[in-house]
Amino acid sequence: MGIIRLPSIIPSLKQFHKLHSVVTRNQISDVPKGHLAVYVGETEKKRYVVPIAYLNHSSFQELLQKAEEEFGFQHSMGGLTIPCNEDAFFHVTSRLNNSL
C-alpha cells in the first residue's frame, strides 16, 4: 500500500479557521454575556450595549416593535437598529435600570 499524503491546502485551512475564530471572538468580546448591542438614532446611529433582561419589559418591546415596523428583519447596520431619538432611548433604559 502507498502512503496517502494530504494536500498542502490543509495547513492553510487550519490557519484560516484559527484566524476566523480570533476575528469572531474579537467582534463579540466587547458585548458581555447577558447583553446585546443595539444601534439607536433617527439619522445617525450610535451603538449601545444593553442587558438582555430589557427584552422582557413592555417599554423596551415597544421600541423593538417600532424597529420591526421600520426595518423588518433587515437591519442595515448588521445589528438590531432602534429608530428613535437617543433621548427617548435613554428615558426607557433609565426607567428599566431603576426597575432591575
Residue, then its C-alpha position, 0 to 999 in steps of 0.5 A: m500500500g502507498i502512503i496517502r499524503l494530504p494536500s498542502i491546502i490543509p495547513s492553510l485551512k487550519q490557519f484560516h479557521k484559527l484566524h476566523s475564530v480570533v476575528t469572531r471572538n474579537q467582534i463579540s468580546d466587547v458585548p458581555k454575556g447577558h447583553l446585546a448591542v443595539y444601534v439607536g438614532e433617527t439619522e445617525k446611529k450610535r451603538y449601545v450595549v444593553p442587558i438582555a433582561y430589557l427584552n422582557h419589559s413592555s417599554f423596551q418591546e415597544l421600541l423593538q416593535k417600532a424597529e420591526e415596523e421600520f426595518g423588518f428583519q433587515h437591519s442595515m447596520g448588521g445589528l438590531t437598529i432602534p429608530c428613535n431619538e437617543d433621548a427617548f432611548f435613554h428615558v426607557t433604559s433609565r426607567l428599566n435600570n431603576s426597575l432591575 
